[in-house]
Amino acid sequence: MTKLPSKETIKRRTISDMKELGVHKSQYNRLVDIYSELVFQYLKLNQEFEEGGYEYETYTAAGGAKKSPIVATLESLRKDILAYSDRLCLNPKSMDAVTVEKEQKSSLASILNNLND
C-alpha cells in the first residue's frame, strides 16, 4: 500500500507546476484548493477500490448487475478534475488556448542587468 500525498502536498505541487508553466496567480488559489481536494479524494477512493479487489459491479435485489457506487464516484471525480485542470491550465489542451504573460523588463532594467553580467 502506497502512502497518499496529503491535500496540502497536492496543492503545493499544483501551484509549483502552475508557476513553472507561467500561469499561476494568487487569485487562483481558491480553485487550486478545490482541485487539490478533488485529486486527494480521487486518490483515496482509487486506493479503496484497489484494496477492494476492483469490484466494479454490484448486484441488485432483482438479480441484475449495476455499476458499483465507488466506480460511479471515481468517474465523476475524473470529470471534475479534468474540468478544473482545464481552468488551471494544467493540461496540454488548455495550454494551447492560453497566452502566457511574461514579465517585461524596462529598457533601463535590461541595461543595468547586462552591466552586472
MODELLER restraints for C-alpha pairs under 7 A, 6 or more apart:
rsr = mdl.restraints
at = mdl.atoms
rsr.add(forms.Gaussian(group=physical.xy_distance, feature=features.Distance(at['CA:6:A'], at['CA:40:A']), mean=6.94, stdev=0.5))
rsr.add(forms.Gaussian(group=physical.xy_distance, feature=features.Distance(at['CA:7:A'], at['CA:36:A']), mean=5.71, stdev=0.5))
rsr.add(forms.Gaussian(group=physical.xy_distance, feature=features.Distance(at['CA:7:A'], at['CA:37:A']), mean=5.95, stdev=0.5))
rsr.add(forms.Gaussian(group=physical.xy_distance, feature=features.Distance(at['CA:7:A'], at['CA:40:A']), mean=5.69, stdev=0.5))
rsr.add(forms.Gaussian(group=physical.xy_distance, feature=features.Distance(at['CA:10:A'], at['CA:36:A']), mean=5.59, stdev=0.5))
rsr.add(forms.Gaussian(group=physical.xy_distance, feature=features.Distance(at['CA:11:A'], at['CA:32:A']), mean=6.43, stdev=0.5))
rsr.add(forms.Gaussian(group=physical.xy_distance, feature=features.Distance(at['CA:11:A'], at['CA:33:A']), mean=6.36, stdev=0.5))
rsr.add(forms.Gaussian(group=physical.xy_distance, feature=features.Distance(at['CA:11:A'], at['CA:36:A']), mean=5.27, stdev=0.5))
rsr.add(forms.Gaussian(group=physical.xy_distance, feature=features.Distance(at['CA:15:A'], at['CA:24:A']), mean=6.73, stdev=0.5))
rsr.add(forms.Gaussian(group=physical.xy_distance, feature=features.Distance(at['CA:18:A'], at['CA:24:A']), mean=4.91, stdev=0.5))
rsr.add(forms.Gaussian(group=physical.xy_distance, feature=features.Distance(at['CA:18:A'], at['CA:90:A']), mean=6.95, stdev=0.5))
rsr.add(forms.Gaussian(group=physical.xy_distance, feature=features.Distance(at['CA:22:A'], at['CA:100:A']), mean=6.08, stdev=0.5))
rsr.add(forms.Gaussian(group=physical.xy_distance, feature=features.Distance(at['CA:23:A'], at['CA:89:A']), mean=6.96, stdev=0.5))
rsr.add(forms.Gaussian(group=physical.xy_distance, feature=features.Distance(at['CA:23:A'], at['CA:100:A']), mean=6.35, stdev=0.5))
rsr.add(forms.Gaussian(group=physical.xy_distance, feature=features.Distance(at['CA:35:A'], at['CA:81:A']), mean=6.45, stdev=0.5))
rsr.add(forms.Gaussian(group=physical.xy_distance, feature=features.Distance(at['CA:35:A'], at['CA:84:A']), mean=6.10, stdev=0.5))
rsr.add(forms.Gaussian(group=physical.xy_distance, feature=features.Distance(at['CA:38:A'], at['CA:77:A']), mean=6.55, stdev=0.5))
rsr.add(forms.Gaussian(group=physical.xy_distance, feature=features.Distance(at['CA:38:A'], at['CA:81:A']), mean=6.38, stdev=0.5))
rsr.add(forms.Gaussian(group=physical.xy_distance, feature=features.Distance(at['CA:39:A'], at['CA:81:A']), mean=6.71, stdev=0.5))
rsr.add(forms.Gaussian(group=physical.xy_distance, feature=features.Distance(at['CA:42:A'], at['CA:74:A']), mean=6.27, stdev=0.5))
rsr.add(forms.Gaussian(group=physical.xy_distance, feature=features.Distance(at['CA:42:A'], at['CA:77:A']), mean=6.19, stdev=0.5))
rsr.add(forms.Gaussian(group=physical.xy_distance, feature=features.Distance(at['CA:49:A'], at['CA:70:A']), mean=6.99, stdev=0.5))
rsr.add(forms.Gaussian(group=physical.xy_distance, feature=features.Distance(at['CA:56:A'], at['CA:67:A']), mean=6.02, stdev=0.5))
rsr.add(forms.Gaussian(group=physical.xy_distance, feature=features.Distance(at['CA:56:A'], at['CA:68:A']), mean=5.08, stdev=0.5))
rsr.add(forms.Gaussian(group=physical.xy_distance, feature=features.Distance(at['CA:56:A'], at['CA:71:A']), mean=6.14, stdev=0.5))
rsr.add(forms.Gaussian(group=physical.xy_distance, feature=features.Distance(at['CA:57:A'], at['CA:65:A']), mean=6.13, stdev=0.5))
rsr.add(forms.Gaussian(group=physical.xy_distance, feature=features.Distance(at['CA:57:A'], at['CA:66:A']), mean=5.48, stdev=0.5))
rsr.add(forms.Gaussian(group=physical.xy_distance, feature=features.Distance(at['CA:57:A'], at['CA:67:A']), mean=4.68, stdev=0.5))
rsr.add(forms.Gaussian(group=physical.xy_distance, feature=features.Distance(at['CA:57:A'], at['CA:68:A']), mean=4.64, stdev=0.5))
rsr.add(forms.Gaussian(group=physical.xy_distance, feature=features.Distance(at['CA:58:A'], at['CA:65:A']), mean=5.60, stdev=0.5))
rsr.add(forms.Gaussian(group=physical.xy_distance, feature=features.Distance(at['CA:58:A'], at['CA:66:A']), mean=5.49, stdev=0.5))
rsr.add(forms.Gaussian(group=physical.xy_distance, feature=features.Distance(at['CA:58:A'], at['CA:67:A']), mean=6.22, stdev=0.5))
rsr.add(forms.Gaussian(group=physical.xy_distance, feature=features.Distance(at['CA:58:A'], at['CA:68:A']), mean=5.25, stdev=0.5))
rsr.add(forms.Gaussian(group=physical.xy_distance, feature=features.Distance(at['CA:59:A'], at['CA:65:A']), mean=4.34, stdev=0.5))
rsr.add(forms.Gaussian(group=physical.xy_distance, feature=features.Distance(at['CA:59:A'], at['CA:66:A']), mean=6.17, stdev=0.5))
rsr.add(forms.Gaussian(group=physical.xy_distance, feature=features.Distance(at['CA:85:A'], at['CA:91:A']), mean=6.37, stdev=0.5))
rsr.add(forms.Gaussian(group=physical.xy_distance, feature=features.Distance(at['CA:86:A'], at['CA:94:A']), mean=5.26, stdev=0.5))
rsr.add(forms.Gaussian(group=physical.xy_distance, feature=features.Distance(at['CA:89:A'], at['CA:95:A']), mean=5.57, stdev=0.5))
